[in-house]
Amino acid sequence: MTSAPTQPLEIPPFQLQTLIAQSQARCVQALGSEIYVGYSNGELIRFALQADDPNTLESYSIISRQSVPGDKAVEEIVLLPSISRALVLSDHRIHFYTLPALDVVPSQQPIRHVVAFAVDQNHLKRPVPSTPGSTIDGVDFCVIKRNAIAMYTLRERLFYQKEIPLPEGAILARRSDHYLCIADKTQYSIVDLANASMTALMPLSQAPGEGDASRMFPPGICVTGTDPTEFLILSWTGGSTIGVFISGEGDPVRGTLEWPAHPRAVVLDYPYIAALLPNKTVEIHSVESQAIVQVLSAPNDEAEPRLSLQAALHGYLVPSTQRSEKMRKVPVNLLRG
């Protein structure tokens, strides 16, 4: 079951196109002309857009590969272009690599006992420094451990800041400035990192009789605003899932979104929210109006169990022949003087 656009756009905002035909991929990130893919066998592979033949369409090709220690599955890749680093989560450890080469940072030991982690969204959006040798601001991130939040800043070296107790733990987290939105097995909460205080928000499931709700209704959190801070969280109502926008203080803002089934993933590509549903459709909502504007069909192949969504904050290049027939040489008259 899916919804139909209530206010379809004349030109749909998204299109679906295959970039890399790969199996066993667990996670992916893209930056400019490069795509970084993590696999279930512990491999990290770097693809780059290359033109091998001037008469054919450019395509992504492997230019380097790496394996995480222990060859455990790669669970998450986070790119930090402002400091030329990549954080890679595997086997409950965060490993540190350089960008773009994906070389191991030899001086940095991995962070252990990691359940989840969240980089400040403001720092994720920082671009590559335009001036070589310019002063680099540190990147702040939080590591969720079994019963605590550990806070770090990464520059050339990793600096430990402090730890905040978290007795119930958490399985998902997203950070914006000094606010951390988390989900445990039953509910969402907001943590004010500056004051080490926490405010309960709403349950993962509002249907009665749900114990560990995260098993049937995985939590979904994304940062939808950074000035002021704003998050979107998902909650199953018993017949559908709603998306509620909340401020850093935990107050409802905007309106609400609704899906006929619980999304498997939800991401922001402002001004749109994209949600992947169990029936392998992707519903696109407007953040501003909360109206559904487009529905896409996700690929239907052997990779289906691993289908997910991932936002690329700094964009990436997509080779395409769409509307190429509109591109043709035309004469242009030039005026002298």
C-alpha positions as a Markdown table, in Angstrom:
| # | Residue | x | y | z |
|---|---|---|---|---|
| 1 | Met | 0.0 | 0.0 | 0.0 |
| 2 | Thr | 1.3 | 3.5 | -0.8 |
| 3 | Ser | -0.1 | 7.0 | -1.1 |
| 4 | Ala | -0.6 | 9.1 | -4.2 |
| 5 | Pro | 0.8 | 12.6 | -4.6 |
| 6 | Thr | -1.7 | 15.2 | -3.3 |
| 7 | Gln | 0.2 | 18.1 | -5.0 |
| 8 | Pro | 2.3 | 16.5 | -7.8 |
| 9 | Leu | 5.0 | 18.7 | -9.2 |
| 10 | Glu | 5.2 | 19.4 | -12.9 |
| 11 | Ile | 8.9 | 18.4 | -12.9 |
| 12 | Pro | 9.4 | 15.6 | -10.3 |
| 13 | Pro | 12.3 | 16.4 | -7.9 |
| 14 | Phe | 13.9 | 12.9 | -8.0 |
| 15 | Gln | 14.8 | 10.2 | -10.5 |
| 16 | Leu | 16.1 | 6.7 | -9.9 |
| 17 | Gln | 19.3 | 5.6 | -11.7 |
| 18 | Thr | 21.8 | 2.8 | -11.1 |
| 19 | Leu | 25.3 | 4.0 | -10.5 |
| 20 | Ile | 27.1 | 0.8 | -9.3 |
| 21 | Ala | 25.8 | -2.7 | -9.7 |
| 22 | Gln | 27.1 | -4.4 | -6.6 |
| 23 | Ser | 25.9 | -7.1 | -4.2 |
| 24 | Gln | 26.7 | -7.5 | -0.5 |
| 25 | Ala | 26.9 | -3.7 | 0.1 |
| 26 | Arg | 25.9 | -2.7 | 3.6 |
| 27 | Cys | 26.3 | 1.1 | 3.5 |
| 28 | Val | 27.3 | 3.9 | 1.1 |
| 29 | Gln | 28.3 | 7.5 | 1.0 |
| 30 | Ala | 29.0 | 9.8 | -1.9 |
| 31 | Leu | 31.0 | 13.0 | -2.3 |
| 32 | Gly | 31.5 | 14.8 | -5.5 |
| 33 | Ser | 32.9 | 12.4 | -8.1 |
| 34 | Glu | 33.5 | 9.5 | -5.6 |
| 35 | Ile | 31.4 | 6.9 | -3.9 |
| 36 | Tyr | 32.5 | 5.0 | -0.8 |
| 37 | Val | 30.9 | 1.6 | -0.2 |
| 38 | Gly | 31.1 | -0.7 | 2.8 |
| 39 | Tyr | 30.5 | -4.5 | 2.5 |
| 40 | Ser | 29.4 | -7.4 | 4.7 |
| 41 | Asn | 32.9 | -8.9 | 4.3 |
| 42 | Gly | 34.6 | -5.9 | 5.8 |
| 43 | Glu | 35.7 | -4.3 | 2.5 |
| 44 | Leu | 35.8 | -0.6 | 1.9 |
| 45 | Ile | 35.8 | 0.2 | -1.8 |
| 46 | Arg | 36.3 | 3.6 | -3.4 |
| 47 | Phe | 34.7 | 4.3 | -6.7 |
| 48 | Ala | 35.4 | 7.3 | -8.9 |
| 49 | Leu | 33.6 | 8.7 | -12.0 |
| 50 | Gln | 35.8 | 8.0 | -15.0 |
| 51 | Ala | 35.5 | 8.3 | -18.8 |
| 52 | Asp | 37.4 | 5.4 | -20.3 |
| 53 | Asp | 36.0 | 6.0 | -23.8 |
| 54 | Pro | 35.1 | 9.5 | -25.1 |
| 55 | Asn | 32.2 | 8.0 | -27.1 |
| 56 | Thr | 30.5 | 6.3 | -24.1 |
| 57 | Leu | 28.8 | 7.5 | -21.0 |
| 58 | Glu | 31.0 | 8.1 | -17.9 |
| 59 | Ser | 30.7 | 5.4 | -15.2 |
| 60 | Tyr | 31.9 | 4.7 | -11.7 |
| 61 | Ser | 34.9 | 2.4 | -11.5 |
| 62 | Ile | 36.9 | 1.0 | -8.6 |
| 63 | Ile | 40.1 | 2.9 | -7.9 |
| 64 | Ser | 41.1 | 1.6 | -4.4 |
| 65 | Arg | 40.0 | -0.9 | -1.8 |
| 66 | Gln | 40.6 | -1.4 | 1.9 |
| 67 | Ser | 39.5 | -3.9 | 4.6 |
| 68 | Val | 38.6 | -3.0 | 8.2 |
| 69 | Pro | 40.4 | -5.0 | 10.9 |
| 70 | Gly | 38.8 | -8.4 | 11.5 |
| 71 | Asp | 37.0 | -8.3 | 8.2 |
| 72 | Lys | 33.7 | -7.6 | 10.0 |
| 73 | Ala | 30.7 | -6.1 | 8.2 |
| 74 | Val | 30.9 | -2.3 | 7.7 |
| 75 | Glu | 27.8 | -0.9 | 9.3 |
| 76 | Glu | 28.2 | 2.9 | 8.7 |
| 77 | Ile | 30.4 | 5.4 | 6.8 |
| 78 | Val | 30.4 | 9.1 | 7.7 |
| 79 | Leu | 32.4 | 11.5 | 5.6 |
| 80 | Leu | 34.0 | 14.6 | 7.1 |
| 81 | Pro | 35.3 | 16.6 | 4.1 |
| 82 | Ser | 36.2 | 19.7 | 6.1 |
| 83 | Ile | 39.0 | 17.7 | 7.9 |
| 84 | Ser | 39.6 | 15.0 | 5.1 |
| 85 | Arg | 38.5 | 12.2 | 7.3 |
| 86 | Ala | 36.0 | 9.3 | 7.2 |
| 87 | Leu | 34.6 | 7.5 | 10.2 |
| 88 | Val | 33.8 | 3.9 | 9.7 |
| 89 | Leu | 31.7 | 1.8 | 12.1 |
| 90 | Ser | 32.4 | -2.0 | 12.2 |
| 91 | Asp | 32.1 | -4.6 | 15.0 |
| 92 | His | 31.2 | -1.9 | 17.5 |
| 93 | Arg | 34.3 | 0.1 | 16.7 |
| 94 | Ile | 34.8 | 3.5 | 15.0 |
| 95 | His | 37.9 | 3.4 | 12.7 |
| 96 | Phe | 39.5 | 6.5 | 11.2 |
| 97 | Tyr | 40.5 | 6.9 | 7.5 |
| 98 | Thr | 41.7 | 9.7 | 5.3 |
| 99 | Leu | 39.8 | 11.3 | 2.5 |
| 100 | Pro | 39.8 | 10.7 | -0.4 |
| 101 | Ala | 42.3 | 7.8 | -0.4 |
| 102 | Leu | 40.7 | 5.8 | 2.5 |
| 103 | Asp | 44.1 | 5.2 | 4.0 |
| 104 | Val | 44.2 | 4.2 | 7.7 |
| 105 | Val | 45.1 | 7.0 | 10.1 |
| 106 | Pro | 48.0 | 5.2 | 11.8 |
| 107 | Ser | 48.2 | 7.4 | 14.9 |
| 108 | Gln | 44.6 | 7.0 | 15.8 |
| 109 | Gln | 43.3 | 4.0 | 17.7 |
| 110 | Pro | 39.7 | 3.0 | 17.1 |
| 111 | Ile | 36.9 | 3.9 | 19.6 |
| 112 | Arg | 35.6 | 0.7 | 21.1 |
| 113 | His | 32.2 | -0.5 | 22.6 |
| 114 | Val | 30.2 | 1.7 | 20.2 |
| 115 | Val | 26.4 | 1.1 | 19.9 |
| 116 | Ala | 25.8 | 4.2 | 17.7 |
| 117 | Phe | 27.3 | 7.6 | 17.0 |
| 118 | Ala | 26.2 | 11.0 | 15.8 |
| 119 | Val | 28.3 | 13.8 | 14.3 |
| 120 | Asp | 27.0 | 17.3 | 14.7 |
| 121 | Gln | 25.0 | 18.1 | 11.6 |
| 122 | Asn | 26.4 | 21.6 | 11.4 |
| 123 | His | 29.9 | 20.1 | 11.2 |
| 124 | Leu | 28.9 | 17.5 | 8.6 |
| 125 | Lys | 27.9 | 20.2 | 6.2 |
| 126 | Arg | 31.2 | 22.0 | 6.4 |
| 127 | Pro | 32.9 | 22.1 | 2.9 |
| 128 | Val | 36.5 | 21.2 | 2.0 |
| 129 | Pro | 38.7 | 24.2 | 3.0 |
| 130 | Ser | 39.2 | 26.5 | 0.0 |
| 131 | Thr | 42.6 | 27.6 | 1.1 |
| 132 | Pro | 45.3 | 25.0 | 1.7 |
| 133 | Gly | 46.9 | 25.3 | 5.1 |
| 134 | Ser | 44.0 | 27.3 | 6.6 |
| 135 | Thr | 42.9 | 26.8 | 10.2 |
| 136 | Ile | 40.7 | 23.7 | 10.5 |
| 137 | Asp | 37.8 | 23.7 | 13.0 |
| 138 | Gly | 37.3 | 20.5 | 14.9 |
| 139 | Val | 34.4 | 18.2 | 14.3 |
| 140 | Asp | 32.3 | 17.3 | 17.3 |
| 141 | Phe | 30.5 | 13.9 | 17.6 |
| 142 | Cys | 28.9 | 11.8 | 20.3 |
| 143 | Val | 29.4 | 8.0 | 20.8 |
| 144 | Ile | 26.6 | 6.0 | 22.4 |
| 145 | Lys | 27.9 | 3.3 | 24.6 |
| 146 | Arg | 25.9 | 0.8 | 26.6 |
| 147 | Asn | 25.0 | 3.2 | 29.4 |
| 148 | Ala | 26.7 | 6.5 | 28.5 |
| 149 | Ile | 27.3 | 9.2 | 25.9 |
| 150 | Ala | 30.9 | 9.9 | 25.2 |
| 151 | Met | 31.7 | 13.3 | 23.6 |
| 152 | Tyr | 34.7 | 13.8 | 21.2 |
| 153 | Thr | 36.2 | 16.5 | 19.0 |
| 154 | Leu | 38.3 | 15.4 | 15.9 |
| 155 | Arg | 41.0 | 17.5 | 14.4 |
| 156 | Glu | 44.4 | 16.1 | 13.4 |
| 157 | Arg | 44.0 | 14.1 | 16.6 |
| 158 | Leu | 41.1 | 12.9 | 18.6 |
| 159 | Phe | 40.2 | 14.8 | 21.8 |
| 160 | Tyr | 37.9 | 13.3 | 24.4 |
| 161 | Gln | 35.6 | 15.8 | 26.0 |
| 162 | Lys | 33.4 | 14.3 | 28.6 |
| 163 | Glu | 30.9 | 11.5 | 29.3 |
| 164 | Ile | 27.2 | 11.8 | 30.2 |
| 165 | Pro | 25.4 | 8.9 | 31.9 |
| 166 | Leu | 22.7 | 7.2 | 29.9 |
| 167 | Pro | 21.2 | 4.4 | 32.0 |
| 168 | Glu | 18.7 | 3.1 | 29.4 |
| 169 | Gly | 21.2 | 3.4 | 26.5 |
| 170 | Ala | 20.2 | 4.1 | 22.9 |
| 171 | Ile | 20.2 | 2.4 | 19.6 |
| 172 | Leu | 20.0 | 5.5 | 17.3 |
| 173 | Ala | 21.2 | 9.1 | 17.6 |
| 174 | Arg | 21.3 | 12.3 | 15.6 |
| 175 | Arg | 23.0 | 15.5 | 16.7 |
| 176 | Ser | 22.6 | 19.2 | 15.9 |
| 177 | Asp | 24.6 | 21.7 | 17.9 |
| 178 | His | 24.3 | 20.8 | 21.6 |
| 179 | Tyr | 21.1 | 18.8 | 21.1 |
| 180 | Leu | 21.1 | 15.0 | 20.7 |
| 181 | Cys | 18.0 | 13.2 | 19.7 |
| 182 | Ile | 18.1 | 9.5 | 20.6 |
| 183 | Ala | 15.9 | 6.4 | 20.5 |
| 184 | Asp | 16.1 | 3.5 | 22.8 |
| 185 | Lys | 14.0 | 0.3 | 22.4 |
| 186 | Thr | 10.8 | 2.0 | 23.3 |
| 187 | Gln | 10.9 | 5.8 | 23.1 |
| 188 | Tyr | 12.6 | 8.9 | 21.8 |
| 189 | Ser | 14.3 | 11.5 | 23.9 |
| 190 | Ile | 16.2 | 14.8 | 23.6 |
| 191 | Val | 19.5 | 15.3 | 25.4 |
| 192 | Asp | 20.7 | 18.8 | 26.1 |
| 193 | Leu | 24.5 | 18.1 | 26.0 |
| 194 | Ala | 25.4 | 21.5 | 27.4 |
| 195 | Asn | 23.3 | 20.9 | 30.6 |
| 196 | Ala | 23.4 | 17.1 | 30.6 |
| 197 | Ser | 19.6 | 17.0 | 30.9 |
| 198 | Met | 17.2 | 14.7 | 29.0 |
| 199 | Thr | 13.5 | 15.1 | 28.0 |
| 200 | Ala | 11.3 | 12.2 | 27.0 |
| 201 | Leu | 9.4 | 12.8 | 23.7 |
| 202 | Met | 7.2 | 10.0 | 22.4 |
| 203 | Pro | 7.1 | 6.2 | 22.0 |
| 204 | Leu | 8.4 | 4.3 | 19.0 |
| 205 | Ser | 5.0 | 2.6 | 18.9 |
| 206 | Gln | 1.7 | 4.0 | 20.3 |
| 207 | Ala | -0.1 | 0.7 | 19.7 |
| 208 | Pro | -0.8 | -1.2 | 23.0 |
| 209 | Gly | 1.2 | -4.3 | 24.0 |
| 210 | Glu | 4.5 | -3.3 | 22.3 |
| 211 | Gly | 7.5 | -4.3 | 24.5 |
| 212 | Asp | 10.7 | -3.9 | 22.5 |
| 213 | Ala | 9.0 | -1.8 | 19.8 |
| 214 | Ser | 12.3 | -1.4 | 17.9 |
| 215 | Arg | 12.1 | -5.0 | 16.6 |
| 216 | Met | 9.0 | -4.3 | 14.6 |
| 217 | Phe | 9.2 | -0.5 | 14.2 |
| 218 | Pro | 12.8 | 0.6 | 13.8 |
| 219 | Pro | 13.3 | 4.2 | 15.0 |
| 220 | Gly | 13.8 | 6.9 | 12.5 |
| 221 | Ile | 15.4 | 10.3 | 13.2 |
| 222 | Cys | 16.7 | 13.0 | 10.9 |
| 223 | Val | 17.9 | 16.5 | 11.4 |
| 224 | Thr | 15.6 | 18.8 | 9.4 |
| 225 | Gly | 16.9 | 22.2 | 10.7 |
| 226 | Thr | 20.1 | 23.4 | 12.3 |
| 227 | Asp | 19.2 | 27.1 | 12.9 |
| 228 | Pro | 17.1 | 26.6 | 14.9 |
| 229 | Thr | 17.7 | 22.9 | 15.6 |
| 230 | Glu | 14.8 | 20.7 | 14.4 |
| 231 | Phe | 14.4 | 17.0 | 14.2 |
| 232 | Leu | 11.9 | 14.6 | 12.6 |
| 233 | Ile | 11.0 | 11.4 | 14.5 |
| 234 | Leu | 8.7 | 8.5 | 13.5 |
| 235 | Ser | 6.1 | 6.8 | 15.6 |
| 236 | Trp | 3.7 | 3.9 | 14.7 |
| 237 | Thr | 0.1 | 4.6 | 15.7 |
| 238 | Gly | -1.3 | 1.1 | 15.1 |
| 239 | Gly | -2.6 | 1.8 | 11.6 |
| 240 | Ser | 0.0 | 4.1 | 10.1 |
| 241 | Thr | 3.2 | 5.9 | 11.0 |
| 242 | Ile | 3.4 | 9.6 | 11.7 |
| 243 | Gly | 6.4 | 11.9 | 11.4 |
| 244 | Val | 6.6 | 14.6 | 14.0 |
| 245 | Phe | 8.8 | 17.7 | 13.7 |
| 246 | Ile | 10.3 | 18.8 | 17.1 |
| 247 | Ser | 12.5 | 21.6 | 18.2 |
| 248 | Gly | 15.8 | 21.1 | 20.2 |
| 249 | Glu | 13.7 | 21.8 | 23.3 |
| 250 | Gly | 11.4 | 19.0 | 22.4 |
| 251 | Asp | 8.4 | 21.1 | 21.3 |
| 252 | Pro | 6.3 | 20.2 | 18.2 |
| 253 | Val | 6.8 | 22.5 | 15.2 |
| 254 | Arg | 5.4 | 22.5 | 11.7 |
| 255 | Gly | 2.7 | 19.9 | 10.9 |
| 256 | Thr | 3.0 | 16.1 | 10.7 |
| 257 | Leu | 3.8 | 13.6 | 8.0 |
| 258 | Glu | 2.0 | 10.2 | 7.6 |
| 259 | Trp | 2.8 | 6.9 | 5.9 |
| 260 | Pro | 0.5 | 3.9 | 5.4 |
| 261 | Ala | 3.3 | 1.6 | 6.7 |
| 262 | His | 6.4 | 2.1 | 8.9 |
| 263 | Pro | 9.3 | 3.4 | 6.8 |
| 264 | Arg | 12.5 | 1.3 | 6.7 |
| 265 | Ala | 14.5 | 4.5 | 6.3 |
| 266 | Val | 13.9 | 8.3 | 6.2 |
| 267 | Val | 16.3 | 11.0 | 5.0 |
| 268 | Leu | 16.2 | 14.7 | 4.4 |
| 269 | Asp | 17.2 | 16.3 | 1.1 |
| 270 | Tyr | 15.8 | 19.8 | 1.7 |
| 271 | Pro | 13.1 | 20.8 | 0.9 |
| 272 | Tyr | 12.1 | 17.2 | 0.7 |
| 273 | Ile | 11.8 | 14.2 | 3.0 |
| 274 | Ala | 12.3 | 10.8 | 1.4 |
| 275 | Ala | 11.0 | 7.6 | 3.1 |
| 276 | Leu | 11.5 | 4.0 | 2.0 |
| 277 | Leu | 8.5 | 1.9 | 2.7 |
| 278 | Pro | 8.3 | -1.9 | 3.1 |
| 279 | Asn | 6.6 | -2.3 | -0.3 |
| 280 | Lys | 9.8 | -0.9 | -1.9 |
| 281 | Thr | 8.4 | 2.5 | -2.9 |
| 282 | Val | 10.0 | 5.8 | -1.9 |
| 283 | Glu | 7.6 | 8.5 | -0.9 |
| 284 | Ile | 8.7 | 12.1 | -1.2 |
| 285 | His | 7.1 | 14.7 | 1.0 |
| 286 | Ser | 7.6 | 18.5 | 1.1 |
| 287 | Val | 9.1 | 19.7 | 4.4 |
| 288 | Glu | 7.3 | 23.0 | 4.2 |
| 289 | Ser | 3.8 | 21.9 | 3.2 |
| 290 | Gln | 4.0 | 18.2 | 4.5 |
| 291 | Ala | 2.3 | 17.2 | 1.2 |
| 292 | Ile | 3.4 | 14.1 | -0.7 |
| 293 | Val | 4.8 | 15.2 | -4.1 |
| 294 | Gln | 6.3 | 12.1 | -5.7 |
| 295 | Val | 6.3 | 8.3 | -5.4 |
| 296 | Leu | 9.2 | 6.2 | -6.8 |
| 297 | Ser | 9.6 | 2.5 | -7.1 |
| 298 | Ala | 12.9 | 1.2 | -5.6 |
| 299 | Pro | 14.9 | -1.5 | -7.4 |
| 300 | Asn | 13.4 | -5.0 | -7.3 |
| 301 | Asp | 16.4 | -7.4 | -7.3 |
| 302 | Glu | 18.4 | -9.7 | -5.0 |
| 303 | Ala | 19.6 | -6.7 | -3.0 |
| 304 | Glu | 16.1 | -6.0 | -1.7 |
| 305 | Pro | 16.7 | -7.1 | 2.0 |
| 306 | Arg | 19.4 | -4.5 | 2.2 |
| 307 | Leu | 17.6 | -1.6 | 0.6 |
| 308 | Ser | 18.1 | 1.6 | 2.4 |
| 309 | Leu | 18.3 | 5.4 | 1.9 |
| 310 | Gln | 21.3 | 7.6 | 2.4 |
| 311 | Ala | 21.6 | 11.4 | 2.0 |
| 312 | Ala | 24.7 | 13.0 | 0.4 |
| 313 | Leu | 25.1 | 16.4 | 2.1 |
| 314 | His | 27.7 | 17.7 | -0.3 |
| 315 | Gly | 26.1 | 16.2 | -3.5 |
| 316 | Tyr | 27.6 | 13.8 | -6.1 |
| 317 | Leu | 27.9 | 13.5 | -9.8 |
| 318 | Val | 25.4 | 11.3 | -11.8 |
| 319 | Pro | 26.2 | 10.3 | -15.4 |
| 320 | Ser | 23.0 | 10.5 | -17.3 |
| 321 | Thr | 21.6 | 10.5 | -20.8 |
| 322 | Gln | 18.2 | 11.8 | -19.7 |
| 323 | Arg | 17.0 | 14.5 | -22.2 |
| 324 | Ser | 20.4 | 14.3 | -24.0 |
| 325 | Glu | 18.4 | 14.6 | -27.3 |
| 326 | Lys | 17.8 | 18.2 | -26.2 |
| 327 | Met | 21.6 | 18.9 | -26.3 |
| 328 | Arg | 22.7 | 19.8 | -29.8 |
| 329 | Lys | 25.0 | 22.3 | -31.5 |
| 330 | Val | 23.4 | 25.5 | -32.7 |
| 331 | Pro | 24.8 | 28.4 | -34.6 |
| 332 | Val | 25.4 | 31.7 | -32.7 |
| 333 | Asn | 25.8 | 35.0 | -34.4 |
| 334 | Leu | 28.5 | 37.2 | -32.9 |
| 335 | Leu | 28.5 | 41.0 | -33.2 |
| 336 | Arg | 31.8 | 42.8 | -33.9 |
| 337 | Gly | 32.7 | 45.7 | -31.6 |
